[in-house]
Amino acid sequence: MIVSNLEILPGKKITKHLGLVQGSSVRAKHVGRDLMAGLKNIFGGELKGYTELLQESRQEAHERMLEQAKAVGANAVLNIRFSTSSIAAGAAELFAYGTAVIVE
């Protein structure tokens, strides 16, 4: 599967648009990570626990988007974007979306 944040693929021809595909992951914060984040707020530094959490969520949302693309028969997903939003106190959604296409 070809994946790109471009709207076109140089050297490839889009033969069919299959529409929007998407994937999301909602994760909640861990109490232990919150405690460590509180200490980092005092002393400064990267919140590695949250960085890892977001990376895992991003990967999961990306994989779900690609599964949806495969299900509609795409061989590429173009113009991929990621978005985050707060769902509730302590929980966030990471959303991946793009355009499923067939290229040759």
C-alpha positions as CSV (number, residue, x, y, z in Angstrom):
1,M,0.0,0.0,0.0
2,I,1.4,3.4,-1.0
3,V,0.9,6.0,1.7
4,S,1.6,9.7,1.1
5,N,0.7,13.1,2.5
6,L,0.8,14.5,-1.1
7,E,-2.4,15.0,-3.1
8,I,-0.9,13.3,-6.1
9,L,1.9,10.7,-6.6
10,P,4.6,11.9,-9.1
11,G,4.9,9.3,-11.9
12,K,1.7,7.5,-11.0
13,K,-1.8,8.0,-12.4
14,I,-4.9,7.9,-10.2
15,T,-7.4,5.7,-12.0
16,K,-10.1,5.7,-9.3
17,H,-11.1,7.6,-6.2
18,L,-12.6,5.4,-3.5
19,G,-13.3,8.1,-1.0
20,L,-12.3,9.0,2.5
21,V,-10.8,6.4,4.8
22,Q,-10.2,6.9,8.5
23,G,-8.9,5.4,11.7
24,S,-9.0,6.5,15.2
25,S,-7.7,5.6,18.7
26,V,-8.9,6.9,22.0
27,R,-6.5,6.6,24.9
28,A,-6.8,7.5,28.5
29,K,-3.9,8.8,30.7
30,H,-2.3,6.5,33.2
31,V,-2.2,7.6,36.9
32,G,1.5,6.7,37.1
33,R,2.2,8.8,34.0
34,D,0.3,11.7,35.5
35,L,2.4,11.6,38.6
36,M,5.6,11.6,36.5
37,A,4.2,14.4,34.3
38,G,3.5,16.5,37.4
39,L,7.2,16.1,38.5
40,K,8.4,17.0,35.0
41,N,6.2,20.2,35.2
42,I,8.2,21.2,38.2
43,F,11.7,20.3,36.9
44,G,11.1,20.5,33.2
45,G,11.8,18.0,30.4
46,E,10.1,15.8,27.9
47,L,7.0,13.9,29.0
48,K,8.2,10.6,27.6
49,G,5.2,8.6,28.9
50,Y,2.9,10.9,26.9
51,T,5.1,10.8,23.9
52,E,5.0,7.0,23.9
53,L,1.2,7.1,24.4
54,L,0.7,9.4,21.4
55,Q,3.0,7.4,19.2
56,E,1.1,4.2,20.0
57,S,-2.2,5.9,19.3
58,R,-0.9,7.4,16.0
59,Q,0.3,3.9,14.9
60,E,-3.0,2.3,15.8
61,A,-5.1,5.0,14.0
62,H,-2.8,4.7,10.9
63,E,-3.2,0.9,10.8
64,R,-7.0,1.2,11.2
65,M,-7.1,3.7,8.3
66,L,-5.0,1.3,6.1
67,E,-7.3,-1.6,7.0
68,Q,-10.3,0.4,5.8
69,A,-8.5,1.3,2.6
70,K,-7.7,-2.3,1.9
71,A,-11.4,-3.2,2.5
72,V,-12.5,-0.8,-0.2
73,G,-9.9,-2.1,-2.7
74,A,-7.4,0.8,-2.6
75,N,-3.7,0.3,-3.4
76,A,-2.8,3.8,-2.1
77,V,-4.0,6.4,0.4
78,L,-3.2,10.0,-0.4
79,N,-3.3,13.4,1.4
80,I,-3.0,11.7,4.8
81,R,-3.6,13.9,7.9
82,F,-3.6,13.4,11.6
83,S,-5.7,15.2,14.2
84,T,-6.0,15.1,17.9
85,S,-8.9,16.1,20.2
86,S,-9.8,15.9,23.8
87,I,-12.7,13.5,24.4
88,A,-13.0,13.8,28.2
89,A,-10.8,14.7,31.2
90,G,-7.8,12.5,30.8
91,A,-8.7,11.0,27.4
92,A,-7.8,12.0,23.9
93,E,-8.5,10.8,20.4
94,L,-5.9,10.5,17.6
95,F,-7.6,10.5,14.2
96,A,-5.9,9.6,10.9
97,Y,-7.6,10.2,7.6
98,G,-6.9,10.3,3.9
99,T,-8.2,9.6,0.4
100,A,-8.3,6.0,-0.8
101,V,-7.4,5.6,-4.5
102,I,-6.3,3.1,-7.0
103,V,-3.1,4.1,-8.8
104,E,-1.1,2.6,-11.7
